[in-house]
Amino acid sequence: MATDQGGTFDPFKQFGIFGIAFLIINAVLVFLGLGLVTVGAQALNELSKINSENIKPLLELDSVQAVDMVTAVSIILIVIGIVLTLGAFGLGIAGAYLKKKFILLQYAVFVLILLLMKIVVIALWFTMKNEVETDMQGKMLSILQSYYLDDGTTSSYPISNAWNYLFLTLGCCGVNPVISTTNDFDGTSWCTTSGSCQATSSQIPKTCCLNINKYNYTSAPTACHASVNPGTYNTKGCYAALKEKLLYHSLSIIVLALTTMFIEVKALSLVFLIRGKNRQQCLTLCRNMCVSPSVGVAPDKSRWI
């Protein structure tokens, strides 16, 4: 370990100017990796509230492929974050301290792979975002009108049950906002063929009412499901509620991914500076900036810089 004349540890003599920069960058990457793990875990936790067995029959339909995409992105982010944290510490910080050439080469390959993975993540995220904003609303409405047959959670219609659990879980009703007795349910079989809506005893499902749950929704007040009185039911449409859940972490994910990519590019640049063909210029610069002229000690060419 390099020390100055007074016996104090001197990091510039130990690592050189590029080594110090490399250490700092990898320390930053460790924290960014932890950030990716945190955001990915939070997104996965939010999805777990709607990606339950009760709602899965609905989520497995084409209308909500975005849910699977967000789940995949969240898992990939967690994996990238863990690998980045361990790699930046093991190959980056530890490698810089040990000054081993082969570790730098492994590090460069490692960073390139992570860069490609984050490009995939960003592409998947924007694909999902585009689907949510352009296609999902129409698909959800089509499925509601084609498959909604009952306003209970234990009927023989799994997709109807899933819709009702979605209403209860997200505090929403229908696909578009419900503002009166004329709403998205008018075109469903529950209203046109059979069911309490077709029998004119309900205008919206009881599962849309406020202050109810899966245990007591059958006792929802008629002022809610029959009269649709303001303040008695959830007015938010399920498209808006689901969109909010899916895109809640958009900004955090994109900013973290792009920031990490930028720092990784800087790390790669340092690797090429350190191990590139212009090694002699790096050594000269290090000699001028890191070694005191009064000491008169030439740089150790066995160093990785």
Phi and psi restraints in degrees (value plus and minus 20) as a CYANA .aco file:
   2 ALA   PHI     -97.9   -57.9
   2 ALA   PSI     116.7   156.7
   3 THR   PHI    -151.1  -111.1
   3 THR   PSI     138.3   178.3
   4 ASP   PHI    -105.5   -65.5
   4 ASP   PSI    -192.4  -152.4
   5 GLN   PHI     -84.4   -44.4
   5 GLN   PSI     -47.2    -7.2
   6 GLY   PHI    -105.2   -65.2
   6 GLY   PSI     -17.9    22.1
   7 GLY   PHI      66.3   106.3
   7 GLY   PSI     -10.3    29.7
   8 THR   PHI    -108.3   -68.3
   8 THR   PSI     121.8   161.8
   9 PHE   PHI     -83.4   -43.4
   9 PHE   PSI     110.2   150.2
  10 ASP   PHI    -137.5   -97.5
  10 ASP   PSI      82.1   122.1
  11 PRO   PHI     -83.1   -43.1
  11 PRO   PSI     -48.8    -8.8
  12 PHE   PHI     -88.2   -48.2
  12 PHE   PSI     -57.1   -17.1
  13 LYS   PHI     -92.0   -52.0
  13 LYS   PSI     -51.9   -11.9
  14 GLN   PHI     -91.4   -51.4
  14 GLN   PSI     -64.2   -24.2
  15 PHE   PHI    -135.3   -95.3
  15 PHE   PSI     -46.8    -6.8
  16 GLY   PHI      65.6   105.6
  16 GLY   PSI     146.2   186.2
  17 ILE   PHI     -82.3   -42.3
  17 ILE   PSI     -58.6   -18.6
  18 PHE   PHI     -92.9   -52.9
  18 PHE   PSI     -54.8   -14.8
  19 GLY   PHI     -84.7   -44.7
  19 GLY   PSI     -60.2   -20.2
  20 ILE   PHI     -82.0   -42.0
  20 ILE   PSI     -66.3   -26.3
  21 ALA   PHI     -81.3   -41.3
  21 ALA   PSI     -59.6   -19.6
  22 PHE   PHI     -84.8   -44.8
  22 PHE   PSI     -62.3   -22.3
  23 LEU   PHI     -81.5   -41.5
  23 LEU   PSI     -65.3   -25.3
  24 ILE   PHI     -82.8   -42.8
  24 ILE   PSI     -64.7   -24.7
  25 ILE   PHI     -81.8   -41.8
  25 ILE   PSI     -61.4   -21.4
  26 ASN   PHI     -92.4   -52.4
  26 ASN   PSI     -49.7    -9.7
  27 ALA   PHI     -84.1   -44.1
  27 ALA   PSI     -61.0   -21.0
  28 VAL   PHI     -83.0   -43.0
  28 VAL   PSI     -61.4   -21.4
  29 LEU   PHI     -83.9   -43.9
  29 LEU   PSI     -53.3   -13.3
  30 VAL   PHI     -80.1   -40.1
  30 VAL   PSI     -66.8   -26.8
  31 PHE   PHI     -88.8   -48.8
  31 PHE   PSI     -56.9   -16.9
  32 LEU   PHI     -85.3   -45.3
  32 LEU   PSI     -57.4   -17.4
  33 GLY   PHI     -81.8   -41.8
  33 GLY   PSI     -62.9   -22.9
  34 LEU   PHI     -84.0   -44.0
  34 LEU   PSI     -55.7   -15.7
  35 GLY   PHI     -84.9   -44.9
  35 GLY   PSI     -61.2   -21.2
  36 LEU   PHI     -83.4   -43.4
  36 LEU   PSI     -61.1   -21.1
  37 VAL   PHI     -81.6   -41.6
  37 VAL   PSI     -64.0   -24.0
  38 THR   PHI     -83.2   -43.2
  38 THR   PSI     -68.3   -28.3
  39 VAL   PHI     -85.1   -45.1
  39 VAL   PSI     -62.7   -22.7
  40 GLY   PHI     -81.2   -41.2
  40 GLY   PSI     -61.4   -21.4
  41 ALA   PHI     -87.2   -47.2
  41 ALA   PSI     -59.3   -19.3
  42 GLN   PHI     -85.0   -45.0
  42 GLN   PSI     -63.0   -23.0
  43 ALA   PHI     -83.3   -43.3
  43 ALA   PSI     -60.7   -20.7
  44 LEU   PHI     -85.6   -45.6
  44 LEU   PSI     -58.2   -18.2
  45 ASN   PHI     -85.4   -45.4
  45 ASN   PSI     -60.9   -20.9
  46 GLU   PHI     -83.0   -43.0
  46 GLU   PSI     -61.0   -21.0
  47 LEU   PHI     -88.6   -48.6
  47 LEU   PSI     -50.6   -10.6
  48 SER   PHI     -82.3   -42.3
  48 SER   PSI     -43.4    -3.4
  49 LYS   PHI     -91.1   -51.1
  49 LYS   PSI     -46.7    -6.7
  50 ILE   PHI    -131.1   -91.1
  50 ILE   PSI     -40.2    -0.2
  51 ASN   PHI    -110.3   -70.3
  51 ASN   PSI      32.3    72.3
  52 SER   PHI    -119.2   -79.2
  52 SER   PSI     150.4   190.4
  53 GLU   PHI     -81.5   -41.5
  53 GLU   PSI     -52.5   -12.5
  54 ASN   PHI     -89.5   -49.5
  54 ASN   PSI     -50.4   -10.4
  55 ILE   PHI    -122.5   -82.5
  55 ILE   PSI     -32.2     7.8
  56 LYS   PHI     -75.5   -35.5
  56 LYS   PSI     -58.4   -18.4
  57 PRO   PHI     -74.7   -34.7
  57 PRO   PSI     -52.0   -12.0
  58 LEU   PHI    -100.6   -60.6
  58 LEU   PSI     -61.7   -21.7
  59 LEU   PHI     -87.9   -47.9
  59 LEU   PSI     -43.2    -3.2
  60 GLU   PHI     -98.0   -58.0
  60 GLU   PSI     -28.5    11.5
  61 LEU   PHI    -100.3   -60.3
  61 LEU   PSI     144.7   184.7
  62 ASP   PHI     -79.9   -39.9
  62 ASP   PSI     -46.0    -6.0
  63 SER   PHI     -84.1   -44.1
  63 SER   PSI     -46.1    -6.1
  64 VAL   PHI    -144.1  -104.1
  64 VAL   PSI      18.0    58.0
  65 GLN   PHI     -79.6   -39.6
  65 GLN   PSI     -44.6    -4.6
  66 ALA   PHI     -80.0   -40.0
  66 ALA   PSI     -50.2   -10.2
  67 VAL   PHI     -83.3   -43.3
  67 VAL   PSI     -64.2   -24.2
  68 ASP   PHI     -84.4   -44.4
  68 ASP   PSI     -56.8   -16.8
  69 MET   PHI     -86.9   -46.9
  69 MET   PSI     -61.6   -21.6
  70 VAL   PHI     -86.6   -46.6
  70 VAL   PSI     -58.8   -18.8
  71 THR   PHI     -80.7   -40.7
  71 THR   PSI     -65.7   -25.7
  72 ALA   PHI     -82.8   -42.8
  72 ALA   PSI     -64.8   -24.8
  73 VAL   PHI     -82.0   -42.0
  73 VAL   PSI     -61.9   -21.9
  74 SER   PHI     -82.6   -42.6
  74 SER   PSI     -63.3   -23.3
  75 ILE   PHI     -85.8   -45.8
  75 ILE   PSI     -62.5   -22.5
  76 ILE   PHI     -82.4   -42.4
  76 ILE   PSI     -60.1   -20.1
  77 LEU   PHI     -81.8   -41.8
  77 LEU   PSI     -62.0   -22.0
  78 ILE   PHI     -82.8   -42.8
  78 ILE   PSI     -64.2   -24.2
  79 VAL   PHI     -82.8   -42.8
  79 VAL   PSI     -67.2   -27.2
  80 ILE   PHI     -79.6   -39.6
  80 ILE   PSI     -63.9   -23.9
  81 GLY   PHI     -81.4   -41.4
  81 GLY   PSI     -63.8   -23.8
  82 ILE   PHI     -84.6   -44.6
  82 ILE   PSI     -67.8   -27.8
  83 VAL   PHI     -83.9   -43.9
  83 VAL   PSI     -61.3   -21.3
  84 LEU   PHI     -83.7   -43.7
  84 LEU   PSI     -64.1   -24.1
  85 THR   PHI     -82.0   -42.0
  85 THR   PSI     -68.3   -28.3
  86 LEU   PHI     -87.9   -47.9
  86 LEU   PSI     -60.4   -20.4
  87 GLY   PHI     -89.1   -49.1
  87 GLY   PSI     -62.7   -22.7
  88 ALA   PHI     -84.0   -44.0
  88 ALA   PSI     -54.9   -14.9
  89 PHE   PHI     -98.4   -58.4
  89 PHE   PSI     -67.6   -27.6
  90 GLY   PHI     -93.5   -53.5
  90 GLY   PSI     -72.0   -32.0
  91 LEU   PHI    -105.6   -65.6
  91 LEU   PSI     -50.3   -10.3
  92 GLY   PHI    -105.0   -65.0
  92 GLY   PSI     -90.4   -50.4
  93 ILE   PHI     -87.0   -47.0
  93 ILE   PSI     -70.1   -30.1
  94 ALA   PHI     -85.9   -45.9
  94 ALA   PSI     -58.3   -18.3
  95 GLY   PHI     -84.1   -44.1
  95 GLY   PSI     -58.5   -18.5
  96 ALA   PHI     -85.6   -45.6
  96 ALA   PSI     -59.2   -19.2
  97 TYR   PHI     -86.8   -46.8
  97 TYR   PSI     -61.7   -21.7
  98 LEU   PHI     -99.2   -59.2
  98 LEU   PSI     -42.4    -2.4
  99 LYS   PHI      38.4    78.4
  99 LYS   PSI      29.6    69.6
 100 LYS   PHI    -119.7   -79.7
 100 LYS   PSI     110.9   150.9
 101 LYS   PHI     -83.0   -43.0
 101 LYS   PSI     -64.6   -24.6
 102 PHE   PHI     -87.2   -47.2
 102 PHE   PSI     -47.6    -7.6
 103 ILE   PHI     -86.7   -46.7
 103 ILE   PSI     -57.4   -17.4
 104 LEU   PHI     -83.9   -43.9
 104 LEU   PSI     -59.7   -19.7
 105 LEU   PHI     -85.1   -45.1
 105 LEU   PSI     -64.0   -24.0
 106 GLN   PHI     -82.1   -42.1
 106 GLN   PSI     -58.8   -18.8
 107 TYR   PHI     -82.4   -42.4
 107 TYR   PSI     -63.1   -23.1
 108 ALA   PHI     -81.5   -41.5
 108 ALA   PSI     -63.9   -23.9
 109 VAL   PHI     -84.2   -44.2
 109 VAL   PSI     -63.1   -23.1
 110 PHE   PHI     -78.0   -38.0
 110 PHE   PSI     -66.5   -26.5
 111 VAL   PHI     -87.8   -47.8
 111 VAL   PSI     -59.6   -19.6
 112 LEU   PHI     -81.8   -41.8
 112 LEU   PSI     -61.0   -21.0
 113 ILE   PHI     -83.8   -43.8
 113 ILE   PSI     -63.7   -23.7
 114 LEU   PHI     -84.8   -44.8
 114 LEU   PSI     -56.6   -16.6
 115 LEU   PHI     -80.6   -40.6
 115 LEU   PSI     -64.8   -24.8
 116 LEU   PHI     -83.6   -43.6
 116 LEU   PSI     -59.7   -19.7
 117 MET   PHI     -84.3   -44.3
 117 MET   PSI     -58.3   -18.3
 118 LYS   PHI     -91.6   -51.6
 118 LYS   PSI     -51.4   -11.4
 119 ILE   PHI     -82.7   -42.7
 119 ILE   PSI     -61.3   -21.3
 120 VAL   PHI     -82.8   -42.8
 120 VAL   PSI     -63.5   -23.5
 121 VAL   PHI     -80.0   -40.0
 121 VAL   PSI     -66.9   -26.9
 122 ILE   PHI     -84.5   -44.5
 122 ILE   PSI     -60.4   -20.4
 123 ALA   PHI     -83.5   -43.5
 123 ALA   PSI     -64.0   -24.0
 124 LEU   PHI     -83.0   -43.0
 124 LEU   PSI     -60.3   -20.3
 125 TRP   PHI     -85.0   -45.0
 125 TRP   PSI     -64.4   -24.4
 126 PHE   PHI     -90.6   -50.6
 126 PHE   PSI     -52.1   -12.1
 127 THR   PHI     -83.4   -43.4
 127 THR   PSI     -65.4   -25.4
 128 MET   PHI     -82.4   -42.4
 128 MET   PSI     -65.4   -25.4
 129 LYS   PHI     -81.0   -41.0
 129 LYS   PSI     -60.7   -20.7
 130 ASN   PHI     -84.9   -44.9
 130 ASN   PSI     -60.6   -20.6
 131 GLU   PHI     -85.0   -45.0
 131 GLU   PSI     -62.6   -22.6
 132 VAL   PHI     -81.6   -41.6
 132 VAL   PSI     -61.4   -21.4
 133 GLU   PHI    -104.3   -64.3
 133 GLU   PSI     -37.5     2.5
 134 THR   PHI    -136.4   -96.4
 134 THR   PSI     -55.3   -15.3
 135 ASP   PHI    -134.7   -94.7
 135 ASP   PSI     -51.3   -11.3
 136 MET   PHI     -84.6   -44.6
 136 MET   PSI     -58.2   -18.2
 137 GLN   PHI     -81.3   -41.3
 137 GLN   PSI     -67.4   -27.4
 138 GLY   PHI     -84.9   -44.9
 138 GLY   PSI     -59.1   -19.1
 139 LYS   PHI     -87.1   -47.1
 139 LYS   PSI     -59.9   -19.9
 140 MET   PHI     -83.6   -43.6
 140 MET   PSI     -61.6   -21.6
 141 LEU   PHI     -84.7   -44.7
 141 LEU   PSI     -60.4   -20.4
 142 SER   PHI     -82.9   -42.9
 142 SER   PSI     -61.6   -21.6
 143 ILE   PHI     -89.8   -49.8
 143 ILE   PSI     -59.9   -19.9
 144 LEU   PHI     -78.6   -38.6
 144 LEU   PSI     -68.1   -28.1
 145 GLN   PHI     -92.2   -52.2
 145 GLN   PSI     -45.1    -5.1
 146 SER   PHI    -107.9   -67.9
 146 SER   PSI     -51.9   -11.9
 147 TYR   PHI    -139.8   -99.8
 147 TYR   PSI     -25.6    14.4
 148 TYR   PHI    -103.0   -63.0
 148 TYR   PSI      91.7   131.7
 149 LEU   PHI    -141.9  -101.9
 149 LEU   PSI     -35.1     4.9
 150 ASP   PHI    -172.2  -132.2
 150 ASP   PSI     126.5   166.5
 151 ASP   PHI    -119.7   -79.7
 151 ASP   PSI       4.3    44.3
 152 GLY   PHI    -129.3   -89.3
 152 GLY   PSI     155.5   195.5
 153 THR   PHI    -128.5   -88.5
 153 THR   PSI     -22.5    17.5
 154 THR   PHI    -146.6  -106.6
 154 THR   PSI       2.7    42.7
 155 SER   PHI     -95.8   -55.8
 155 SER   PSI     159.4   199.4
 156 SER   PHI    -107.3   -67.3
 156 SER   PSI      -9.8    30.2
 157 TYR   PHI    -131.2   -91.2
 157 TYR   PSI      77.2   117.2
 158 PRO   PHI     -80.5   -40.5
 158 PRO   PSI     -55.1   -15.1
 159 ILE   PHI     -92.4   -52.4
 159 ILE   PSI     -57.4   -17.4
 160 SER   PHI     -82.4   -42.4
 160 SER   PSI     -63.9   -23.9
 161 ASN   PHI     -78.9   -38.9
 161 ASN   PSI     -62.3   -22.3
 162 ALA   PHI     -84.2   -44.2
 162 ALA   PSI     -61.3   -21.3
 163 TRP   PHI     -78.5   -38.5
 163 TRP   PSI     -65.3   -25.3
 164 ASN   PHI     -86.2   -46.2
 164 ASN   PSI     -56.9   -16.9
 165 TYR   PHI     -86.5   -46.5
 165 TYR   PSI     -54.5   -14.5
 166 LEU   PHI     -85.2   -45.2
 166 LEU   PSI     -61.7   -21.7
 167 PHE   PHI     -78.8   -38.8
 167 PHE   PSI     -63.7   -23.7
 168 LEU   PHI     -89.4   -49.4
 168 LEU   PSI     -60.0   -20.0
 169 THR   PHI     -93.2   -53.2
 169 THR   PSI     -64.5   -24.5
 170 LEU   PHI    -115.3   -75.3
 170 LEU   PSI     -24.9    15.1
 171 GLY   PHI      43.3    83.3
 171 GLY   PSI      25.5    65.5
 172 CYS   PHI    -149.1  -109.1
 172 CYS   PSI     155.9   195.9
 173 CYS   PHI    -171.2  -131.2
 173 CYS   PSI     108.9   148.9
 174 GLY   PHI      46.2    86.2
 174 GLY   PSI    -178.3  -138.3
 175 VAL   PHI    -124.5   -84.5
 175 VAL   PSI     -69.7   -29.7
 176 ASN   PHI    -114.1   -74.1
 176 ASN   PSI     141.5   181.5
 177 PRO   PHI     -75.5   -35.5
 177 PRO   PSI     118.2   158.2
 178 VAL   PHI    -113.8   -73.8
 178 VAL   PSI     100.5   140.5
 179 ILE   PHI    -141.3  -101.3
 179 ILE   PSI     -28.0    12.0
 180 SER   PHI    -185.1  -145.1
 180 SER   PSI    -190.9  -150.9
 181 THR   PHI     -90.7   -50.7
 181 THR   PSI     -36.0     4.0
 182 THR   PHI    -112.7   -72.7
 182 THR   PSI      95.7   135.7
 183 ASN   PHI    -177.4  -137.4
 183 ASN   PSI    -191.9  -151.9
 184 ASP   PHI     -81.4   -41.4
 184 ASP   PSI     -43.4    -3.4
 185 PHE   PHI     -96.4   -56.4
 185 PHE   PSI     -34.5     5.5
 186 ASP   PHI     -79.2   -39.2
 186 ASP   PSI     -50.2   -10.2
 187 GLY   PHI    -114.9   -74.9
 187 GLY   PSI     -13.2    26.8
 188 THR   PHI    -109.0   -69.0
 188 THR   PSI     139.5   179.5
 189 SER   PHI     -83.1   -43.1
 189 SER   PSI     -46.1    -6.1
 190 TRP   PHI     -81.1   -41.1
 190 TRP   PSI     -46.9    -6.9
 191 CYS   PHI    -123.6   -83.6
 191 CYS   PSI     -47.0    -7.0
 192 THR   PHI    -120.2   -80.2
 192 THR   PSI     -43.8    -3.8
 193 THR   PHI    -138.2   -98.2
 193 THR   PSI     -76.4   -36.4
 194 SER   PHI    -174.6  -134.6
 194 SER   PSI     136.6   176.6
 195 GLY   PHI     103.4   143.4
 195 GLY   PSI     149.5   189.5
 196 SER   PHI     -85.1   -45.1
 196 SER   PSI     -45.2    -5.2
 197 CYS   PHI     -92.4   -52.4
 197 CYS   PSI     -62.8   -22.8
 198 GLN   PHI     -84.8   -44.8
 198 GLN   PSI     -49.1    -9.1
 199 ALA   PHI    -105.0   -65.0
 199 ALA   PSI     -15.5    24.5
 200 THR   PHI      44.0    84.0
 200 THR   PSI      -3.3    36.7
 201 SER   PHI    -111.2   -71.2
 201 SER   PSI     -29.1    10.9
 202 SER   PHI    -164.7  -124.7
 202 SER   PSI     127.7   167.7
 203 GLN   PHI    -131.0   -91.0
 203 GLN   PSI     -47.7    -7.7
 204 ILE   PHI    -155.3  -115.3
 204 ILE   PSI     139.7   179.7
 205 PRO   PHI     -84.3   -44.3
 205 PRO   PSI     129.8   169.8
 206 LYS   PHI     -84.1   -44.1
 206 LYS   PSI     -44.5    -4.5
 207 THR   PHI     -91.3   -51.3
 207 THR   PSI     -27.3    12.7
 208 CYS   PHI    -108.9   -68.9
 208 CYS   PSI     -27.9    12.1
 209 CYS   PHI     -96.0   -56.0
 209 CYS   PSI     136.2   176.2
 210 LEU   PHI     -98.5   -58.5
 210 LEU   PSI     133.1   173.1
 211 ASN   PHI      40.0    80.0
 211 ASN   PSI      16.5    56.5
 212 ILE   PHI    -150.1  -110.1
 212 ILE   PSI     146.1   186.1
 213 ASN   PHI    -162.0  -122.0
 213 ASN   PSI    -193.9  -153.9
 214 LYS   PHI     -87.7   -47.7
 214 LYS   PSI     -33.7     6.3
 215 TYR   PHI    -112.4   -72.4
 215 TYR   PSI     -50.0   -10.0
 216 ASN   PHI    -142.1  -102.1
 216 ASN   PSI     -10.3    29.7
 217 TYR   PHI     -81.6   -41.6
 217 TYR   PSI     -46.4    -6.4
 218 THR   PHI     -86.1   -46.1
 218 THR   PSI     -36.0     4.0
 219 SER   PHI    -120.3   -80.3
 219 SER   PSI      -3.3    36.7
 220 ALA   PHI     -79.9   -39.9
 220 ALA   PSI     122.9   162.9
 221 PRO   PHI     -87.1   -47.1
 221 PRO   PSI     126.1   166.1
 222 THR   PHI     -85.2   -45.2
 222 THR   PSI     -46.1    -6.1
 223 ALA   PHI     -80.0   -40.0
 223 ALA   PSI     -45.0    -5.0
 224 CYS   PHI    -105.2   -65.2
 224 CYS   PSI     -89.4   -49.4
 225 HIS   PHI     -97.9   -57.9
 225 HIS   PSI     -44.5    -4.5
 226 ALA   PHI    -115.7   -75.7
 226 ALA   PSI     -62.7   -22.7
 227 SER   PHI    -118.6   -78.6
 227 SER   PSI     -37.8     2.2
 228 VAL   PHI      33.2    73.2
 228 VAL   PSI      29.7    69.7
 229 ASN   PHI     -92.9   -52.9
 229 ASN   PSI     117.3   157.3
 230 PRO   PHI     -77.1   -37.1
 230 PRO   PSI     121.4   161.4
 231 GLY   PHI      65.9   105.9
 231 GLY   PSI     -17.8    22.2
 232 THR   PHI    -131.2   -91.2
 232 THR   PSI     -27.7    12.3
 233 TYR   PHI    -162.2  -122.2
 233 TYR   PSI     145.9   185.9
 234 ASN   PHI     -99.2   -59.2
 234 ASN   PSI      97.8   137.8
 235 THR   PHI    -105.4   -65.4
 235 THR   PSI     -42.4    -2.4
 236 LYS   PHI     -86.4   -46.4
 236 LYS   PSI     114.3   154.3
 237 GLY   PHI     -95.1   -55.1
 237 GLY   PSI     132.6   172.6
 238 CYS   PHI     -91.6   -51.6
 238 CYS   PSI     -42.2    -2.2
 239 TYR   PHI     -83.3   -43.3
 239 TYR   PSI     -68.1   -28.1
 240 ALA   PHI     -84.4   -44.4
 240 ALA   PSI     -59.5   -19.5
 241 ALA   PHI     -87.0   -47.0
 241 ALA   PSI     -62.4   -22.4
 242 LEU   PHI     -90.9   -50.9
 242 LEU   PSI     -59.1   -19.1
 243 LYS   PHI     -80.0   -40.0
 243 LYS   PSI     -62.2   -22.2
 244 GLU   PHI     -81.0   -41.0
 244 GLU   PSI     -61.3   -21.3
 245 LYS   PHI     -85.3   -45.3
 245 LYS   PSI     -64.6   -24.6
 246 LEU   PHI     -89.6   -49.6
 246 LEU   PSI     -55.4   -15.4
 247 LEU   PHI    -122.8   -82.8
 247 LEU   PSI     -12.6    27.4
 248 TYR   PHI     -77.4   -37.4
 248 TYR   PSI     -58.3   -18.3
 249 HIS   PHI    -121.0   -81.0
 249 HIS   PSI      -5.7    34.3
 250 SER   PHI     -73.5   -33.5
 250 SER   PSI     -72.8   -32.8
 251 LEU   PHI     -81.5   -41.5
 251 LEU   PSI     -64.9   -24.9
 252 SER   PHI     -82.1   -42.1
 252 SER   PSI     -63.0   -23.0
 253 ILE   PHI     -86.3   -46.3
 253 ILE   PSI     -67.0   -27.0
 254 ILE   PHI     -86.1   -46.1
 254 ILE   PSI     -64.7   -24.7
 255 VAL   PHI     -83.8   -43.8
 255 VAL   PSI     -64.9   -24.9
 256 LEU   PHI     -84.0   -44.0
 256 LEU   PSI     -63.4   -23.4
 257 ALA   PHI     -83.9   -43.9
 257 ALA   PSI     -66.3   -26.3
 258 LEU   PHI     -87.8   -47.8
 258 LEU   PSI     -59.7   -19.7
 259 THR   PHI     -83.5   -43.5
 259 THR   PSI     -63.3   -23.3
 260 THR   PHI     -83.0   -43.0
 260 THR   PSI     -62.1   -22.1
 261 MET   PHI     -82.0   -42.0
 261 MET   PSI     -61.5   -21.5
 262 PHE   PHI     -81.6   -41.6
 262 PHE   PSI     -65.9   -25.9
 263 ILE   PHI     -86.0   -46.0
 263 ILE   PSI     -57.7   -17.7
 264 GLU   PHI     -85.2   -45.2
 264 GLU   PSI     -57.9   -17.9
 265 VAL   PHI     -82.2   -42.2
 265 VAL   PSI     -61.0   -21.0
 266 LYS   PHI     -82.5   -42.5
 266 LYS   PSI     -60.3   -20.3
 267 ALA   PHI     -83.5   -43.5
 267 ALA   PSI     -62.1   -22.1
 268 LEU   PHI     -83.2   -43.2
 268 LEU   PSI     -59.3   -19.3
 269 SER   PHI     -80.2   -40.2
 269 SER   PSI     -60.4   -20.4
 270 LEU   PHI     -86.9   -46.9
 270 LEU   PSI     -56.8   -16.8
 271 VAL   PHI     -80.7   -40.7
 271 VAL   PSI     -64.7   -24.7
 272 PHE   PHI     -87.4   -47.4
 272 PHE   PSI     -54.4   -14.4
 273 LEU   PHI     -86.1   -46.1
 273 LEU   PSI     -61.7   -21.7
 274 ILE   PHI     -90.4   -50.4
 274 ILE   PSI     -62.9   -22.9
 275 ARG   PHI    -128.8   -88.8
 275 ARG   PSI      -9.7    30.3
 276 GLY   PHI     -97.1   -57.1
 276 GLY   PSI     159.8   199.8
 277 LYS   PHI     -88.1   -48.1
 277 LYS   PSI     -42.0    -2.0
 278 ASN   PHI    -107.8   -67.8
 278 ASN   PSI      18.3    58.3
 279 ARG   PHI     -80.0   -40.0
 279 ARG   PSI     -61.0   -21.0
 280 GLN   PHI     -83.4   -43.4
 280 GLN   PSI     -57.7   -17.7
 281 GLN   PHI     -87.6   -47.6
 281 GLN   PSI     -55.8   -15.8
 282 CYS   PHI     -83.5   -43.5
 282 CYS   PSI     -61.7   -21.7
 283 LEU   PHI     -86.3   -46.3
 283 LEU   PSI     -59.5   -19.5
 284 THR   PHI     -84.1   -44.1
 284 THR   PSI     -64.4   -24.4
 285 LEU   PHI     -82.9   -42.9
 285 LEU   PSI     -61.6   -21.6
 286 CYS   PHI     -83.7   -43.7
 286 CYS   PSI     -59.3   -19.3
 287 ARG   PHI     -82.0   -42.0
 287 ARG   PSI     -63.0   -23.0
 288 ASN   PHI     -91.2   -51.2
 288 ASN   PSI     -52.7   -12.7
 289 MET   PHI    -118.6   -78.6
 289 MET   PSI     -46.1    -6.1
 290 CYS   PHI    -127.7   -87.7
 290 CYS   PSI     -42.9    -2.9
 291 VAL   PHI    -129.5   -89.5
 291 VAL   PSI     105.7   145.7
 292 SER   PHI     -89.1   -49.1
 292 SER   PSI     112.8   152.8
 293 PRO   PHI     -78.9   -38.9
 293 PRO   PSI     -49.4    -9.4
 294 SER   PHI     -90.3   -50.3
 294 SER   PSI     -44.7    -4.7
 295 VAL   PHI     -98.6   -58.6
 295 VAL   PSI     -59.1   -19.1
 296 GLY   PHI      48.2    88.2
 296 GLY   PSI      12.2    52.2
 297 VAL   PHI    -121.6   -81.6
 297 VAL   PSI     104.0   144.0
 298 ALA   PHI     -93.8   -53.8
 298 ALA   PSI     129.4   169.4
 299 PRO   PHI     -81.3   -41.3
 299 PRO   PSI     126.1   166.1
 300 ASP   PHI    -100.3   -60.3
 300 ASP   PSI      92.0   132.0
 301 LYS   PHI     -94.8   -54.8
 301 LYS   PSI     -24.5    15.5
 302 SER   PHI    -100.7   -60.7
 302 SER   PSI     -29.5    10.5
 303 ARG   PHI     -87.6   -47.6
 303 ARG   PSI     137.4   177.4
 304 TRP   PHI     -92.3   -52.3
 304 TRP   PSI     -33.3     6.7
